[in-house]
Amino acid sequence: MNLGLQDKIVVITAGGTGIGAAIAHACAAEGAVPVIVSNDGPAVQANLEVMRQRGHAFHFIDQWLDSPEKCRLIVEETVSRFGRVDGLVNNIGVNDKVGLEDGNPADFLKSVERNLWHYYSMAHYCLPHLKLSRGSIVNTASKVGYTGQGGTSGYAAAKGAQLALTREWAVELFPYGIRVNAIVPAEVDTFAYQEWLATFEDPAAKLAAIVENIPFEKRMTTPAEIASTAVFLLSPIASAHTTGQHIFVDGGYVHLDRAATAH
């Protein structure tokens, strides 16, 4: 199926590893040109080398989004090089465990800033160019914004805000033909997730307990499955009438009745 992404310029934050890298690969496979924003490092370079070997066009920006000014410069570099922006994937997030009982107001504020403000800043600076291209915004959120997790107030607040902004921007931007949607993952098998599992005394037992609560196939979601949904939402053909949606790619983790799906 032609998704209409050939030669489209798609900016992907945290696009060098994990879910972001999977989205970059999926976009490139459809003929789009991902602009991969990420800190440099061995894992990032390994993913970029795979793209080179596959003959995919891409552009890498070695940058971490810790100020609005950096967001502006990323968009300016993209437009200077390609002359346009057709899609934005906001993807950075760190579950930094700033809770209510064990945290403090200063750390909470830092956590919200770390996980939220760049979504707004990237969308703000991309907006003039997305108006011209009638492009699309995809926000990577988290089930934590719906379900809570415990002990991670800052991350939960930011993810909930990302979901709210998805609806708010969809309302504000539909007159320009810009669609805005969110992907809501739950338990995704990334390197960062494996690092977290390794902090437990028995990682295998912890993983088994987690997947037991994932109704569909009792397994983790793969980054590629998230990426397939992102490509669908970026497509001006496949999702031409889809906006303001929160798309759960979670094996039924959030919405399916545990009692009904236990086996």
N, C-alpha and C positions, 0 to 999 in steps of 0.2 A: 504494500500500500504506500502510495506517495503521501508523505506527511506535510509536504510543502515547506520543508526546512532547508532545502538546498541553498547553500551560501548565506544562510541567516547567521547573524552575529549574536551569540548568546553569552552574556557575562555570567559566570558561575563563581560565587564566593566560596572559599574553602573547597575549591575544585580539584585539589591535587591529591587527595586521599579519600578513602571511605566513600560515603554516599555521593559526595561532590565529584569525585573522580569517576564513579560509575555513571553519573549524569553526563559528565564531559565526554566519556567514551560513547555513550548512547547518542548524544547529539552529533558527534563527529561521524558515527556510523550512518546517520541520516543525511549527511552532507552539509550539516551546519558547521560553523567555525566557532568552537568554544573559546572564550577568553577566560583562562583559568587563573583565578586570583588565589594565591596561597603563599604561605611561607615556604621557602626552599628547604630541601632536605632529601635524604636518600630515597624515602618512599615516594615523594613527589617526583623526583627525577626518574624513578623506575616506571611510574605511570606515564610520564611524558615520553619515555623511550618506547614504550609499547605503542603509543600513538604514532610516533615517527615510523616505527617498523610497519605499521598498518597503512602508512601513507596518508594519514589524516592531517588536515590543516588545523592549526590551533595557534593561540598566542598565550604566552605565560607572563603573568605579572607577579613578581616576587614582592608581596606586600601583605601585611596583616592589618586589618581594619580596626585601628585603635584611635582614630580621629575622623571627624567629618571631612577634614581637608584631604585625607588619603582617599576617601571615597570619591571626592571630586576629581582628584588627579587620576584615579583609575578610569573613570568615565571619560575624562579628557584624552587620556592615552588611547583608549579604545576608539574613540571617534576620530582622533588624529590619524590612526593607522587604517581604519576601515571605513570611516565616513558615516557610520550608522550604528544603531543598537536595535536589535529585533526582539531580544528577550533578556530577562533578568531572572536568575535563580538565586534567591537569598537563602544561604545554606549554613552559615556559621552558627555553631551552638556548643556550649560547654556546660554539662551538668556538674556544676561546681559545688554542690552540697552546702549551699548557704541556707541553713534552716532557721526556723523561728526561735527555737529553744537554744540551740548551740551557736547561732550566728549573732550578728549585731547590725544595727541600722546602716553603718558605713559599708560593711561587706555586702549587705543586701543591695544597696545602691550600686555598688561596683558590679555585682552580678547582673543586675538588670541592664546596666550600661553595656556590659560585655556581650550580652545575648540579644539585645534588642535594638539599640539606637542605629546600628549600621543597616538594619533592614530599611528603616525610614530614609537614612542618608543616601543609600544606593538607589532606592526608588526615586527619591527627589531629584538626584542629579541625572538619572537616566530618563526621567519623564519627558523632557523636551524632545528627545530622540525617539522615544517610544510613541509619542504622538505622531511623529512623521511616518513611522513604520507601521502604526497600528499594531504594536507588538503585544507581548504577554509577560506577566510577572508570575512567578511561582515561588511561594514561600514554603520552605521546609520547616514544619512545626514539630510537635511531639504529642503523643498521647498524654504526657504529663499535664499539658494545658487543659485537658478534659478530666482526667482521672485523679490528678494529684499523685504524689509518690511518697511523701514524707521526708522531711529533712532537706528540702531543696526549694525553699520559698522563692529565691531569686530566679532560678531557672523556670519554675512553674509560672511565675508572674510574667516573665518575658515570653514564654511560649503561648500563654493565654492571650497576651497582647498581640502577638503575631497573628493569631487566628482572628482576633477582632479587627486588626488592620486589614486583613485580607478582605473581609466583608466591607469595611469602610472604603478601601481603595476601589473595590469593584463598583461601588455606588458612585464614587467621585469620578471615575475614569471611563465609565461605559460610554459617555458622549463622544469620547475620542476613539472608540473602537478598541480600547485596551482591555483585555481580560485579565483578571487577577484571581488566582486560586491557591490553595494550600494543600500540601501533602502531609498527612499525619501518620508517621511511622510509630511503631511500638518497640519491639525488640529486633534490632537489625544486626546481623553478623558482620561487624566491622573490626578492624584491627584495634581500634580504641575500646570496643566492647570486650575483645579478648584480653586486653590489658587490664580492664576492670575485673573480669572474672579471675584473673591471675592473683588478685589481692586476697582471694578467699583461701581458706585452708584446703578445701577440696573443690577446685574449680569445676570438675566434672559433675559433682553432685549438685552444685549451685546451678549449673546450666540445665541439668535434668529437671530440677524443680521449676525453673523458669519456663521451659518448653512445655511442661505438663499443663501449663495454664494458657497455652496458645491453641485454640480449638482446631484450626485447620492444619492437619498433618503433623501437629505436635513438633513444630520446627521453627527456627528463626526465619525471619524475612531476610532475603538477600539484598545487597545494595543494587543489584541489577534489576530487581523487581521494583524498587523505588524509582530507579532511573527510567524504566519503561513508562511509568505513570507520569514522570516529569516531561518526557518527550511528547507524550499524548497531550498534556496540558499546554505545552509550548506550541503545538501544531495549530496553524491557522485553518487547517482543513478538518482534522479529526475531532478537535474540540472547539470548533468555531462558535458554538452556542453555549459554551460552558464557562461560567464566571461566578465568583463569589462562593465557590464550593470548597468544602473541607473533605478531601479524599483520603479515606483510611486505607492504608496498605499494611495490614497488621495480622492477617490470618484470623480475623474475627476476634482479636484480643479484647478490644474495648466493648463491642456491642453484643456479642453472642453470649447467651446464658451458659454459665459454666456447668450448671447441673444438667442442662440439656445436651451439652457437647462432650461431657466427660465420658471416656471409654478406655 
